[in-house]
Amino acid sequence: MRDKVLIYSRFPKALMLRIGERYELMDAAGKPPREIFSAGQLADIRAMITAGGTPLGAGIMDLMPKLGAIVCYGTGYDGVDLAAAAKRNIMVGHSPGANAASVADIAVTLLLAATRRLLVADNYVRSGDWAAAKPSPMMRPQAGMRGRKIGVYGMGEIGRKIAARVASFETEVGYFSRSRHDVPYQYLPSLEALAEWCSVLVIAVRAGPDTHHIVNADILRRLGKDGYVVNISRGSVIDQAALVAALADQTIAGAGLDVYAKEPHAPDVLTAFANVVLTPHVGGHTLESHVAMQDCVMANLAAFFAGRPLAHPVS
């Protein structure tokens, strides 16, 4: 008889096929488990898979008295109440570094698209304005990458890959994180100092209570009217209302965003800015990343059901 695993977040079935070959998956389809399954069915659940950003508190955990492992599909785990899990001796695992290269790629894509106004240029061709020689103030020459100061906030696996990629564009790279690292980039003593130093602030820090809205109106003001912000971390790290205000009054020059305060993000004032490039949280959405994340999920589940420590635990 195969071990049962609850699927808590909403995942495409294609991503779960490989895991479903080994385990009996009970898919809640993103709904509260008690709406889909009976108390008797939940009583036997020992492990669950969730997306790291999906809120998962003590109330949900308590529906499953035998729950012993929460496995996050992806590197993040900010939605999991770690204190509640620890109180129940529930192990929490994730997929560290599995999608780092893909997320770093999308960060650089957003950076280039925003600073070179790629979407504006694309529309300039498609609309016929270029052929008609119609002048556009948005098509004025922009600063290139050579000599730009790129600030990376967070120097984990993703941050390091972003730094290495942008360094190859002949930029200056600086960073701020909770601790200094043995990397060939300038260390700034605070986020405030980093924002004042750089012309593009790339957010790659792990989300949590200590980073909630840490990129606020003051940080954006320090970035300046020629500055850009790129976020591939979590939407919670930026005060989105402050970002909208900074874009509206031209406190900053533009932004590139893959994550939002609320997802999926519906069209609103933020999506109306021509100097903002938006993607639907697809940073880690590549074939290679999904294989790597599935590898981590499978390794964590196999270790748990074998009575061993998780292969990739959240420390």
N, C-alpha and C positions, 0 to 999 in steps of 0.2 A: 504493500500500500504506500502510495507516494505521500510525502509530507505536504501539508496544506500551508499556503502562503497567501495572506490577504494583500491585494493590490489596493492601496488607499487613495493615491492620486489618480488623476485621469491620464492614462498613457495610450498612445496608439497601439492597437493589438499587435502590429508588426514588430514592435519593440519587445513584446512579451512572449513571442512565439518560442524563442530559444529557451527562455526560463521555464515556459510552460511544458517543455519536453521533459524536464526533470522534476517539476513540482506541480501539485494540483493548485491552480491559481483561483482564488475567490476574488473576483473583480467587483469592487464597489463603484466603479465608474465615476470616481470623484464625488460621490454622495456620502452622507453619513452612513457608516456601516450598518447601524441599527435599522435604517430604512430599507436595506437590501437583504440583510441576513437576520435570522432569528438569534436570540440569546444563546440557544443551544449550539448553533453553528459557530458563533463567535467564541464560545467557551473553549474550543479545542485549538484555537489559533495560537501558534507559538512564535511566528515570525511574520513581518509585514514589510512591504516595499512602498516607499513614498518618494515624492519629489522633495528635495531639501527645503524649498521655499514654501511648501504647503503647510499651513498651521496645523500642528499636531500636539495637542495638550493632554493633560492628565485625564480629562473626561473621556477622550477617545481610547486612551490606553486602558482605562479601567473597564471598558467593555469586554476586554480580553484578559481574563484572570491568569491565563497561562502564558501571556506574551513575554517573550524573552529576548527578542531581537527586532530592532527597527533598522532596516537597510535603506539608505538613501540612494536613489538612482541619480548619480551626479556628485560633484564635489561638495556642493552646499548642504548645510544642515540647519540653517538659521530658523526654519519653521518648527523644528522639534524642540519641545520643552525638555532640555537636557536634565534639569534639576528633577523634574517629575520622573523621567526615565531612570535616573540614578537612584531615586527613592525606592523604585520598584525593582532595582537591580536589572533593568533592561539594558542590554548592550545596544549601542548605536554605531552603525558603520556607514561608510560612504565610499566614493570613488575618487580618491585624491589624485589629481593630476591627469585623470583619464581624458579630459577634454581640453587640457591647457593649450595645446597647439592650435586647436580650432578656435578657441575663444580669443587667443592672441591675434589670430588672423583677422577675425571680425573687428577687433579693436583697431587694427591698422587700417582696415577697409573703411571704417567709419571716420577715422582721423583724416584720411586722404580725401574721402568724399566730402566731408564738411569743410575742410580748409581750402580745397580747390573747387568747391561749389559744384560738384559733379552733377547733382540732380538739376540744378539751375541750368547748367550747360546742356544737359540732355534735353530738357524742355525747350531750350533756345533753338535747338536743331529741329525737334519734332513739331514745334509750333509754326515753323516757317519764318520766324523772326530773323534767323541768321541769313537765310536766302534773300529776305527782303531788306537786309542791311538795317534792320530796326535797332536803334541803340538801346542798350540795357545797362543801368547802373550796376546791376548784380554781376555783370560780366567784366567789370574792371579787373585789372591784374591783381592777383593775390600773392602774398608771400609764399615762397616754396618751402620745401623741407630743409634744404641745406642751411645750416646755422640755426635752425629753430631750437628753442629750448623746450624739451618734452619732459613734463613731470609725471612720474608714475607713482600713484598713491597705493602702496601695498607691494611688497617685493616677495610674494610667494611664488609658486610655480608659474602661474599665469603672468604675474608682473615681470618675472625674469624673462619670459619669452617675448613679452611686449617690448621690453627694454632692448633686447637683442635685435629685434626686428627694426625698431625705429632708429637704432644706432647705425644700421646699415644705410640709412638715408642721409648720412652725414649730419646728423643732428647732435645737439648736446643733450645728454640724458641725466636727469636728477631724480631722486626718489625720497619718499618719506615712508617709514613703516614703524611698527612698535619697537623694532630693534634694528641695528645696523647689520649689514650682511657683507660677506666677502665677494663683492661684485665691483666691476670697474666703472661705477657710476657715482656721481656726486651725491652725497647724503645731505639732505636738508633737515634741520632740527625739529621742524613742526610742519603741519599741513598748511598753516598760514604762510610760513616762509616758502614752502614749495609753490603755493599759488602765486605769490608775488614774484618768484623767480622765473616761472615758466610761461610759455605762451599757449601751450596745450596741456591740460590736466587730464590724465587718463586714470580713471578710478578702477582699481583692481583689488581693492581691499575686501576681506571677508565681512559679510554683513552680520550684524549682531546689535545688541542694545547699546554698545559703546560707540558704534558708528552710525546710529540712526540719525538721519538729517545732519550729519557732520559737515557735509558740503552745503552750506547755508548761504544766506545773502552776503555775509561778510567775506566768505571764501570766494564767492563769485565776483564781488567787488575788487578783491585783491588780484584776481585773474586779469581783469581789465578789459577795456573796450576792444582790444585786438585779440583777446583770448578765447579759447574754445575749451569745452569740457566734453569728454567722451566717457560714457559709463557702460561697462560690460559686467559690473558686479551684481548689485541688486538695486532695484528702484528706491528702496528705503534709505540708501546712503545719501541721496540728494533730497533736499527739501524742494519738491517739485513746484510748489507755489512760488518759491523764491526764484527758481530757474525760469519759470514763465515770466515773472516780473523783470528779471535780468535781461531776458531776450526782448521783451516788449520795449524797455527803455534803453536798449542797446548798451547795457552795462558790460555785456560780453558780445563777441562777434558771432557765435553760433555754437552748435552742439551736435554730437552724434550719440544716439541712444539705442541700446539693445534691450534695456530693462526699464521698468516703470513702477510707479507707486502702486498701481492696480493693473493687473494683467488678466485677460487681454485688454489692451488700451484702446478705447473707443476714440473716434475722431473728436477733437476738441480744440481749444485755443492753441495747445502745444503743437498739434499736427498741422496747424495752419501756417506756421513759420517756414518761409522758404529757405532760411539758413540753418534748418535743423534736418538731419538725416536720421531716419527711423527704421529700425528692423524689429521683427516680432520675436525677440528673445531666442534667436537662432545661433548664438555664439558657439554652442557646443553641438549644434545639429549637423554633424557630418557622419558619413558612414563609419569612418575610422573611430570617431569619438564614441559612437553608440556601441560598437564592438568592444571597445576598451571599458566602457561603463558597465556593459553586461558582464564582462569578465570579472569585474570587481564585485558585482552583485552576486554572481554565481559563487565566487570564492568565499564571500562573507556567509552566504547561506549554507554552503557545504561545511564550512568550519563550525557554524553554530549547531547544525543538526548532528554533527559528529561529536559535539561536546567540547570543542576547542575554542580558544579565543578567536574573535573575528580576525579575518585576514587584513582588513583595512578599517580599524576602529577609529572613531572620533575620539581624540585625546581630550 
